[in-house]
Amino acid sequence: MKTLRDIRFRLFYWVLLQKAHPLLTLGKLCPWTIAPGALNKDSVVVSAGAGHDISFETELIDTFGCKVILLDPSPTGKATFERNEAHHCSMIYVEKGLSERSGIHRFSEPEDRNEGSYRTAALDGPSTVAFDCLSLPDLQRRFAFERIDLLKIDIEGAEYGVIRDALQKRLAIHQLCVEFHYDRGFPHNRWDLIRHLVNLRIQGYRLIHLRDRDHTFIRSR
């Protein structure tokens, strides 16, 4: 049965994936593949989740001359931003997380201190920490932009709420890069992922690249 489910899952992606766009891969430790055609120095780029590597963001700046709004409230993300001094003038660092709702949210401490990822936590406890977070609409109001040319989110399980909110409010996002976290200790499974993929497709987002759990979508303007 598990093999049959895996085959159906792969077939679902085979139907969904469209490879008509020219693609460009940027980044070293955590690379992302994008459609570069619509990006330029005036593009609005929002990146949520820095972790240990923001080479994708710095290469975006070097390639297109754009500015990047980087969100990450964790000590891991803050240290990574501070190590990239050469790009500070083109990168706006916001020491907050990205979430479905603005406010204080609880995160689980990293299971691996060297890896340093903080996951969203359902309950308070001795192994959780509180971080301040912003929703996408509140981030837009804070920085006074109406559209997002490229949104990258790697936020350890919180991506489902952010995408749900963006679709419900029909936010103007042209290109979306997202790592979907499910199973393996996350409160989401394949069906949660499939529902979100279907909802994205309904609102005009086409999947143009897939690497493991990293997805790139583009939406017609």
Beta strands, then each sheet from edge to edge (+ up, - down):
strand 1: 24-26
strand 2: 32-34
strand 3: 44-48
strand 4: 67-71
strand 5: 91-94
strand 6: 97-98
strand 7: 103-108
strand 8: 119-120
strand 9: 128-134
strand 10: 147-148
strand 11: 150-153
strand 12: 172-173
strand 13: 175-179
strand 14: 205-211
strand 15: 214-219
sheet 1: 1+ 2-
sheet 2: 5+ 4+ 3+ 11+ 13+ 15- 14+
sheet 3: 6+ 9+ 7- 8+
sheet 4: 10+ 12+
end
